[in-house]
Amino acid sequence: MGKQTDGGGEAFDRFFRELFGGRWDGLREALLAPGDAIDYADGLREPYRLDSASVAAARRLLLPDDGEILDACAAPGGKSLVIASRMGPSARLLANELSSDRRRRLSDVLDRYLPDEARARVTVSGFDAAAAGGRASERGRFGAILLDAPCSSERHVLRDEGALAAWSPARVKFLARRQWSLLSSAFLLLAPGGCLVYATCALSPAENDGPMRRLIEKYEGLAELDPPEAEAGAERTEYGIHYLPDVASGAGPLYVARIRKRSV
């Protein structure tokens, strides 16, 4: 007989119980409960509904007065709306999404919710953000970058029987490698003096502080940690803050870390 795959709902619970201990039962229940969604309306044609922690994450990005801003993995578009509603009249946003299907949805969201003037300063693109940093011509291009990286998204896994049955710890390792590729590339795309916000909706430190630790260590002296304030409901981690729904009134999960790139 072949070796059984360590996956599925039991493996999922075992994995996160090891991480969270006695807290896991309450956290699991909170993940299955309705989240803390709000209607974000600042500068939009009509309100857009998204998790309150997602609004907080997008607001953590320190925006330049002019030049280009990158939302590296932008679909479905909620955080792009928050950025576009806050950026100055001389700034431009590149909302990037690799998936063509998700990119179409992103464009539809931007078209529907952004006023014409703001929409004219937002461009939608479809490049692989993990590879873009390898192009010398692109390095230092953006004054601010939001990287809301693809992640395990355990809240969605718990609510989808098929996804839960297919879950394996290997997924966390795979996504952590992808997140590192995206984060290290984004740092190369960031201009000196610029701000980079890294976010995920994952639970595991392997996908949150893990990639950030690698970045700080690799670019010691150049990547300067600038941790956001831990407002009510947000828990401090080694490199950032974490909104978990059992403590954050249903918001999250959302991990947020922020760095500045020092000038050489």
C-alpha positions in Angstrom: 0.0 0.0 0.0 1.2 3.5 -0.8 1.7 6.0 1.9 -1.4 8.0 2.9 -1.4 11.7 2.2 -1.5 13.7 5.4 -4.3 16.0 4.3 -7.9 16.8 4.7 -10.0 18.2 7.6 -8.3 16.3 10.4 -4.8 17.3 9.2 -6.0 20.9 8.9 -7.2 20.9 12.5 -4.1 19.2 13.8 -1.8 21.6 12.0 -3.5 24.7 13.3 -4.1 23.3 16.8 -0.3 22.9 17.0 0.1 26.6 16.1 -2.6 28.0 18.3 -3.0 25.5 21.1 -6.2 25.9 23.2 -7.1 29.0 21.2 -7.8 27.0 18.0 -11.4 26.0 18.9 -12.5 29.6 19.4 -10.6 30.8 16.4 -12.0 28.1 14.2 -15.5 29.0 15.2 -14.8 32.7 14.5 -13.5 31.8 11.1 -16.7 30.1 10.2 -18.9 33.0 11.5 -19.7 36.1 9.4 -16.8 38.5 9.0 -16.5 42.1 9.8 -17.3 43.6 6.4 -17.8 47.3 5.9 -19.0 49.5 3.1 -16.0 51.6 2.0 -17.2 54.7 0.3 -14.4 57.3 0.5 -14.0 58.9 -3.0 -16.0 56.2 -4.8 -19.1 56.3 -6.9 -20.9 53.9 -4.5 -19.8 51.9 -1.5 -17.7 48.7 -2.0 -18.0 46.0 0.7 -14.8 44.5 2.0 -13.3 43.2 5.2 -12.5 46.0 7.7 -8.9 44.7 8.1 -8.4 44.9 4.3 -9.2 48.6 4.5 -6.8 49.0 7.3 -4.1 47.2 5.4 -4.5 49.4 2.3 -4.4 52.5 4.4 -1.1 51.4 5.9 0.6 52.1 2.5 2.4 55.4 2.6 1.7 57.0 -0.7 4.1 59.3 -2.6 2.8 62.7 -3.8 3.5 61.7 -7.4 4.9 58.9 -9.6 3.8 55.3 -9.7 2.2 53.1 -7.1 1.9 49.3 -7.6 -0.8 47.0 -6.3 1.1 43.8 -7.3 -1.7 41.2 -6.9 -4.7 43.4 -7.1 -7.8 41.3 -7.8 -10.6 41.5 -6.9 -9.9 45.2 -6.4 -11.0 46.3 -3.0 -7.6 47.4 -1.8 -6.9 49.1 -5.2 -10.1 51.2 -4.6 -8.8 52.2 -1.2 -5.4 53.2 -2.7 -6.9 55.0 -5.7 -9.3 57.0 -3.4 -6.3 58.2 -1.3 -3.6 59.0 -3.9 -2.9 62.5 -4.9 -3.7 64.0 -8.3 -0.2 63.6 -9.6 0.1 59.9 -8.7 -0.8 56.9 -10.8 -1.7 53.3 -9.8 -0.8 50.2 -11.6 -3.3 47.5 -10.6 -1.7 44.2 -11.6 -3.2 40.7 -11.7 -1.6 37.7 -13.4 -4.9 35.7 -13.8 -6.8 36.8 -16.9 -10.2 35.9 -15.3 -9.4 37.7 -12.1 -8.0 40.6 -14.1 -11.3 41.1 -15.9 -13.1 41.2 -12.6 -10.6 43.7 -11.4 -11.2 46.0 -14.4 -15.0 45.7 -13.8 -14.6 46.7 -10.2 -12.5 49.7 -11.0 -14.8 50.8 -13.8 -17.9 50.6 -11.6 -16.6 52.2 -8.4 -14.0 54.8 -9.3 -15.0 58.2 -10.6 -13.8 59.0 -14.1 -10.9 61.2 -12.9 -9.5 58.6 -10.6 -10.1 55.8 -13.0 -8.1 57.6 -15.7 -5.1 57.3 -13.4 -5.3 53.6 -12.8 -3.9 51.1 -15.3 -4.6 47.4 -15.2 -1.7 45.0 -16.1 -1.1 41.3 -16.1 2.6 40.6 -15.6 4.1 38.0 -13.2 5.0 40.2 -10.2 7.4 37.4 -9.0 9.5 37.8 -12.2 9.3 41.6 -12.7 12.1 42.3 -10.2 14.5 40.4 -12.4 14.3 43.0 -15.1 16.9 45.7 -14.5 14.8 48.3 -16.3 11.9 47.9 -13.8 14.0 48.1 -10.6 13.2 51.2 -8.4 10.2 52.1 -10.6 7.5 52.4 -7.9 7.3 54.8 -4.9 4.9 52.5 -3.0 3.9 48.9 -3.4 1.1 46.9 -1.9 1.7 43.1 -2.1 -1.4 41.3 -1.0 0.0 37.9 -1.8 -1.8 34.7 -2.7 -2.1 32.6 0.4 -3.7 29.7 2.1 -6.9 31.7 2.9 -8.0 29.3 5.6 -11.2 31.1 6.2 -12.3 30.1 2.7 -10.9 26.6 3.0 -13.0 26.0 6.1 -16.1 27.0 4.3 -15.5 24.8 1.2 -15.7 21.1 1.8 -13.8 20.3 -1.3 -10.9 22.6 -0.5 -10.8 21.3 3.1 -10.7 17.7 1.9 -7.8 18.6 -0.4 -5.8 20.6 2.1 -2.3 19.5 3.0 0.6 21.1 5.0 2.4 21.0 1.7 0.2 23.8 0.5 1.5 26.1 3.2 5.1 25.4 2.1 4.3 25.9 -1.6 2.6 29.2 -1.0 5.4 30.4 1.3 7.9 29.9 -1.5 5.6 31.8 -4.0 5.2 34.6 -1.4 9.0 34.9 -1.0 9.4 35.1 -4.8 6.8 37.9 -4.9 8.1 39.8 -1.9 11.8 39.7 -3.0 10.8 40.8 -6.5 8.6 43.6 -5.1 11.5 44.9 -3.0 13.6 45.2 -6.2 10.8 47.2 -7.9 10.5 49.6 -5.0 12.2 53.0 -5.3 14.7 54.1 -2.6 12.8 55.8 0.2 9.6 54.0 -0.9 7.1 52.0 1.2 6.2 48.4 0.8 3.2 46.8 2.6 3.1 43.0 2.6 -0.2 41.4 3.5 -1.8 37.9 3.5 -5.1 36.4 4.8 -3.2 33.4 6.1 -2.9 32.1 9.6 0.5 30.5 9.5 3.7 32.4 10.4 5.4 30.5 7.6 3.4 32.7 5.2 3.5 35.9 7.2 6.6 36.7 9.3 8.5 34.0 7.4 8.9 35.8 4.1 9.4 39.1 5.9 12.2 37.6 8.0 14.0 36.4 4.8 13.7 39.8 3.3 15.1 41.6 6.3 17.9 39.2 6.6 18.8 39.3 2.8 18.7 43.1 2.6 20.1 43.9 6.0 20.7 47.6 6.1 18.6 48.3 3.1 15.2 47.0 4.1 14.0 49.0 7.2 11.2 47.6 9.2 8.4 50.2 9.7 5.8 48.3 11.6 2.2 49.7 11.5 0.5 50.6 14.7 -1.3 47.7 16.4 -4.8 49.3 16.6 -7.6 47.7 18.6 -8.0 44.0 17.6 -4.6 43.7 15.9 -2.0 41.5 17.5 1.7 42.3 17.3 4.0 39.7 15.6 7.7 39.8 15.1 7.6 41.9 12.0 4.0 43.1 11.6 0.5 42.9 13.0 -2.2 40.2 12.6 -5.9 40.6 12.7 -7.6 37.4 13.8 -11.4 37.2 14.0 -11.7 35.8 17.5 -10.1 38.9 18.8 -10.6 41.5 16.1 -14.5 41.4 16.2 -14.7 39.1 13.2 -12.1 41.0 11.0 -9.4 39.1 9.2 -7.5 36.9 9.2 -5.1 39.5 7.8 -1.4 39.9 8.4 0.2 43.3 7.6 3.9 44.2 7.6 5.5 47.4 6.3 9.0 48.3 5.3 10.9 51.3 3.9 13.7 51.0 1.4 16.7 53.0 2.5 18.6 55.1 0.0 22.0 53.7 -0.8 
